Amino acid sequence: MPSLILGSTSPARKELLKRLRIPFQVIAPEVEEKQLPGESATDMAMRLAIAKAQAVAQRITEGVIIGCDQVITLNGEIFGKPGDHQHAVEQLTKMSGQQVISLTAMCLLNVQTKKLQTTIERYDVYFRSLSPALIEQYLIADQPYQCAGSIKAESLGAVLFERLAGDDPSALTGLPLIKLVRFLENEGIHVL
């Protein structure tokens, strides 16, 4: 069985991948995450997912690498990682009472064969009307400053949502496990 590498520094992705109960290692991809001029949210997420896998591939000689990127959009505006409290307040204030789209791009790259499998998984997030006090309480409790759109769905993010809609709940947390299992099977890695 080829070795599996998660090309990510995301603790949430690492925890999701542990659910599959297969051995893997983590290598930080060291890719700058910024939007290029005129780039759509879908194109940005896919470009970055592939770039992360390729960056890790340059440092190893064999294995299968998972690269992922997630963007949150509202009316065409991309919400990346806020980085600090003030930007998180601004993001959540804009998303209050709105439907936002989470796009999680994932690729699986076989280092030896160069075979690349890709997908974009959409998840619709319907936000409650958020008071300034609720936003402050959430940010202090969860500190989602390194999460796209200030959403830490795997933690207290549920307090922000009215409802969710999508095919794979793990996609909202950043690693679409349903599609990943199929990709791994294509590479001879079977979960069961």
C-alpha positions as CSV (number, residue, x, y, z in Angstrom):
1,M,0.0,0.0,0.0
2,P,1.5,3.4,-0.9
3,S,2.2,5.8,1.9
4,L,-0.4,8.5,2.5
5,I,0.5,12.1,3.1
6,L,-1.8,14.9,4.2
7,G,-0.4,18.1,2.7
8,S,-2.0,20.4,5.3
9,T,-1.4,22.2,8.6
10,S,-5.1,22.1,9.4
11,P,-5.8,20.3,12.7
12,A,-9.4,19.8,11.6
13,R,-8.3,18.0,8.4
14,K,-5.9,15.8,10.4
15,E,-8.7,14.8,12.8
16,L,-11.0,14.0,9.8
17,L,-8.4,11.8,8.2
18,K,-7.9,9.9,11.4
19,R,-11.6,8.8,11.1
20,L,-10.6,6.5,8.2
21,R,-8.2,4.6,10.5
22,I,-5.4,4.3,8.0
23,P,-1.8,5.4,8.6
24,F,-0.7,8.7,7.3
25,Q,1.8,11.4,7.9
26,V,1.4,15.2,7.7
27,I,3.7,17.5,5.7
28,A,3.2,21.3,5.7
29,P,2.8,22.4,2.1
30,E,4.1,26.0,2.6
31,V,1.9,27.5,-0.2
32,E,0.8,31.2,-0.1
33,E,-3.0,31.3,0.0
34,K,-4.1,34.3,-1.9
35,Q,-6.5,35.0,-4.8
36,L,-5.1,35.9,-8.2
37,P,-6.6,38.9,-10.1
38,G,-9.8,37.9,-11.7
39,E,-9.7,34.4,-10.3
40,S,-13.0,32.8,-9.3
41,A,-13.6,31.1,-5.9
42,T,-13.7,27.7,-7.5
43,D,-10.6,28.2,-9.6
44,M,-8.7,29.6,-6.5
45,A,-9.7,26.7,-4.3
46,M,-8.7,24.1,-6.9
47,R,-5.4,25.9,-7.8
48,L,-4.4,26.0,-4.2
49,A,-5.4,22.4,-3.5
50,I,-3.2,21.2,-6.4
51,A,-0.4,23.6,-5.5
52,K,-0.3,22.2,-1.9
53,A,0.0,18.6,-3.2
54,Q,2.6,19.5,-5.7
55,A,4.6,21.5,-3.1
56,V,4.8,18.4,-0.9
57,A,5.6,16.1,-3.9
58,Q,8.8,18.1,-4.5
59,R,10.1,16.9,-1.1
60,I,9.3,13.2,-1.3
61,T,9.9,10.4,-3.8
62,E,6.9,8.2,-3.4
63,G,3.4,8.1,-1.8
64,V,0.0,9.6,-2.3
65,I,-0.6,13.2,-1.3
66,I,-3.9,14.8,-0.3
67,G,-4.0,18.6,-1.0
68,C,-7.0,20.7,0.0
69,D,-8.2,24.2,0.1
70,Q,-11.5,25.8,1.2
71,V,-13.0,29.1,0.4
72,I,-16.2,30.6,1.7
73,T,-18.2,33.0,-0.7
74,L,-21.1,35.4,-0.2
75,N,-22.4,37.1,-3.3
76,G,-19.1,36.6,-5.2
77,E,-17.0,37.9,-2.3
78,I,-14.3,35.4,-1.1
79,F,-13.9,35.1,2.7
80,G,-10.5,33.6,3.5
81,K,-8.8,33.1,6.9
82,P,-9.5,36.3,8.9
83,G,-6.1,36.2,10.7
84,D,-7.3,38.3,13.6
85,H,-10.3,39.2,15.8
86,Q,-11.4,42.3,14.0
87,H,-11.4,40.7,10.5
88,A,-13.4,37.8,12.0
89,V,-16.0,40.2,13.4
90,E,-16.3,41.8,9.9
91,Q,-16.7,38.5,8.2
92,L,-19.4,37.1,10.5
93,T,-21.3,40.4,10.5
94,K,-21.5,40.3,6.7
95,M,-22.6,36.7,6.8
96,S,-25.3,37.2,9.5
97,G,-28.7,36.1,8.1
98,Q,-27.2,35.1,4.8
99,Q,-26.6,32.0,2.7
100,V,-22.9,31.4,2.1
101,I,-21.2,28.8,0.0
102,S,-18.4,26.7,1.2
103,L,-16.2,25.3,-1.6
104,T,-13.7,22.6,-0.6
105,A,-11.3,21.6,-3.3
106,M,-9.4,18.4,-2.9
107,C,-6.8,16.6,-5.0
108,L,-5.0,13.3,-4.6
109,L,-1.6,13.1,-6.2
110,N,0.3,9.9,-6.8
111,V,4.0,11.1,-6.6
112,Q,5.3,8.2,-8.8
113,T,2.7,8.0,-11.5
114,K,1.8,11.8,-11.4
115,K,-1.9,10.8,-11.5
116,L,-4.1,13.6,-10.2
117,Q,-7.7,13.1,-9.0
118,T,-9.7,16.3,-8.2
119,T,-13.0,17.4,-6.9
120,I,-14.8,20.5,-5.6
121,E,-17.4,19.9,-2.9
122,R,-20.0,22.5,-2.3
123,Y,-21.8,23.0,1.0
124,D,-24.5,25.7,1.6
125,V,-24.4,27.4,5.0
126,Y,-27.5,29.3,6.1
127,F,-26.5,31.7,8.9
128,R,-28.8,32.8,11.7
129,S,-29.1,36.5,12.4
130,L,-26.1,37.1,14.6
131,S,-26.0,39.8,17.2
132,P,-22.7,41.5,17.9
133,A,-22.7,39.9,21.4
134,L,-23.1,36.4,19.9
135,I,-20.3,37.1,17.4
136,E,-18.0,38.2,20.3
137,Q,-18.9,35.2,22.4
138,Y,-18.3,32.8,19.6
139,L,-15.0,34.3,18.6
140,I,-13.7,34.4,22.1
141,A,-14.7,30.8,22.7
142,D,-13.6,29.3,19.3
143,Q,-10.9,31.7,18.0
144,P,-11.4,30.6,14.4
145,Y,-8.8,33.0,13.1
146,Q,-7.1,30.4,10.9
147,C,-10.4,29.1,9.4
148,A,-11.9,30.2,6.1
149,G,-14.8,32.6,6.8
150,S,-14.2,32.5,10.6
151,I,-16.2,29.2,10.7
152,K,-15.0,26.4,12.9
153,A,-17.8,24.0,11.9
154,E,-16.1,21.1,13.8
155,S,-16.4,23.0,17.1
156,L,-18.9,25.7,18.2
157,G,-19.7,26.8,14.6
158,A,-23.1,25.2,15.0
159,V,-24.3,28.2,17.1
160,L,-24.0,30.4,14.0
161,F,-26.1,28.2,11.6
162,E,-29.8,28.1,10.8
163,R,-29.2,25.1,8.6
164,L,-26.7,23.3,6.3
165,A,-27.1,21.6,2.9
166,G,-24.7,19.5,1.0
167,D,-23.7,15.9,0.1
168,D,-20.7,15.4,2.5
169,P,-20.7,17.0,6.0
170,S,-17.0,16.5,6.2
171,A,-16.5,18.9,3.3
172,L,-17.6,21.8,5.5
173,T,-14.8,21.0,7.9
174,G,-12.3,20.9,5.0
175,L,-11.8,17.3,3.9
176,P,-14.5,15.6,1.9
177,L,-14.2,12.0,3.2
178,I,-16.8,10.4,0.9
179,K,-14.9,11.4,-2.2
180,L,-11.6,10.8,-0.6
181,V,-12.4,7.1,0.0
182,R,-13.2,6.6,-3.7
183,F,-9.9,8.4,-4.7
184,L,-7.9,6.2,-2.3
185,E,-9.5,3.1,-3.7
186,N,-8.4,4.2,-7.2
187,E,-4.8,4.2,-5.8
188,G,-5.1,0.7,-4.1
189,I,-5.6,2.1,-0.6
190,H,-8.7,0.5,0.9
191,V,-10.2,1.8,4.2
192,L,-11.7,-1.5,5.1
